[in-house]
Amino acid sequence: MGVPLARPADRALARPYRRRLAAAASLITLIAVGAAVLATLRPPAPVPADAPADEFSAARAYREAQVVAAGTHVAGSPANDEVRRHIEETLRGLGLETSVQDTIGPEAGQLSGGAGGAALARVRNVVARLPGTDPTGRVFLVAHYDSVQVGPGGNDDAAGTSAILEVARALTAGPRPRNDVIFVLTDAEEACLCGAAAFASSHPLATDGGVVLNLEARGSTGPVIMFETSERNADLVAAFGRAAPHPVGTSFAVEVYRLLPNDTDFTAFLDEGFVGLNSAYIDGGAIYHTPLDTVDRMDRRSLQQHGANALALAREFGAADLTDLGAPGDATYFPVPGGLVRYPGWLTWPLALLAVVGVAALAWAARRAGRTSWPRLAAGFGLALLPVVLAPLVAQLFWWAVTAIRPGYAELLDPYRPVWYRLTVVASAVAVFFGWYALLRRRTGPAALAVGGLAWLAILGVVLAAVAPGGSYLTALPALAGALAGLVALRLPVDGPGPVLAVTAAGVVAVVILLPTVVLLFPALSMAMGGVAAFFSVLLGLATLPVVDLLHPQAGGQRAMDALRARRRGAVPTFAAALAAVVLAGVGLTVDRFDADHPVPTHLMYALDADTGQARWLSHEADPQPWTAGYVDTEASVGGEFPALGDEPLRTGPAAAAPLPPPRVEKIADTAANGLRTLRLRLVPERPVRLAALHVETGNGAVTVERATVAGRPVSDPVTDPAQRWGFGIVFHAPPAEGVEIELVLRGAPGQVRVRAMDASDGLTGLPGFRPRPAGVGIAGSHSSEMVAVARTYPV
Ligand SMILES: [Zn+2]
């Protein structure tokens, strides 16, 4: 193939000096806008303790967090009673009507019965009311005060709890709001969202619903992201954009969150028809649910953002007419420097289709202007897919290699110092992208590749409009901006500054929209899904391709020697980015080593079968760490002996039996009528435990549980799993010492039926054969870490 002759139109910026100047100006603009975007995502400075009384001060809230997270305080523990008393006293001290809702909570979003079992808990929610002057409804500020079983919950959720105490203080210091404001500090969120479910479904103040602001933390730092809303959120999002001083939120997060296996108290409120907003900071996820989630690891800037937003929103909704929150649709929204852009959801499809039309028009106009041809456009379209596929692949391979070198990452939500690995992913995406462009630019032509890239963005915008409408803006708007810029550039004099200005403007749109996405996706999805961030990095590259092109010498028209030199120059950014990726990966592996302060997480639990007297160690680790391997050596499912632990295969190894009493099952009543047998049982733990479970032997469907009542509360939709030996189960968290009464109505069980009782406490210290972890070996952030389970079968 010969070097094509330059057409007159291709002489734009042909003089190298002007071309370099244009490239520099355009790039500096994009970098400046990128810096402004990153600054928007930075949480604000903490406000000191001597700030005016009606302001939110992270310094004041932090003191509350220190009390709340002084120690591990799992639901039902004496430590949790202490925390609750402190919250009660604090709210009462502010002059608020404060009470404790002491009840049995069902699991939120529950799937009753089955192998794991329907979860319930004894919960004690602290509820305080600030009566409004002329209420139109209620505003609920919600956070959970319980912690996980192995750590103090210094962020999760001492951040939300302390922020709400400080918001309550600031609200009572100012004029009273029009609407009731209810402060709800829930219990047993970690166990089953049971506190929130109990409040939302049965508290007198909850009967009319209202606006919920839920405050969470899934890490220790980073911007507070408003990541979940109720449906038909246009009015709520408008209020968020108007009132929140630091509004970081995107309608795309709502879509991403739906794909993640996470739930918060907010789910329980949504189930009961409440509306509202859910916010959390999520970076620094390595400590999540571990003993390292201590309050001194909390980034007080994140706390400031959490509380300042919550206070402003409480005031906003506190003053609003809450009967008038009925906007019909969802909004699309995303953060930009200086605020939040939002527009109604009905614009999603028109904008997505307009982007497609715009790119098609650009293709037609570019061909007509002699910049490209139909075959080249077709080639550009096909080839633009290469980096989109390749860069995520490289990112995933990179992480696969890193976890092969450092298997301890498998049990971590995110590395302790993830920034180097994130930069590696970005650098490798840049290398793939530049390499692709350097190889294909001359053969296919800049115009064809630019249009091809925009075409994929536009198509993706349509796909997202169909499957995840809140995310359509991510690609539709940059595609539309790119198409419009291209159409404008084609009409402007080629030797003037017009075309460069036009493509730079489109680049600004792409940076503003896609850069926050890349930055926020890393902590949201963690390194294990770094490919998604690489994917959006490449889309950002494609959307700014005409600017990237300015870095390369003018295409076409060079003599052979120049062409060779140009090709060499085109390879420079590729090699620079690839080198950067290698160096950054090396720095990551060097800097993020496991040590005493950043221990390798390990998962271990202990289970004693009181029928046989046999005990065993169990671990979730797929590839056990050396420390864990000292306890477990084989793989097995323990669902037969410990149905509450599920059927998943675990690592297991023999352990010495500890003198631990199993839970007791007492029969209170046993009646039969109409082919149904009603059993009333009492399940009594014989030691301090976090949970007690009861499973019924249903013999693969021979027996079914028609109805079940736990502590007087009916289990909704009890399900008997016909594929299981223990096909029906109940898991009760924070059981009282006197035990739990369970009533079962059984079909197909005329004679004796067997039940399996299990309870579980936390902490392996003191068990025979257990050696404390050495420095550098830590506890994995799992709800079953350090669990000590004891089970026994009873015929009834
Ligand atoms: Zn949690």
Residues whose N, C-alpha, C, O or C-beta is under 5 A from the ligand:
A	BS01	ZN	D156
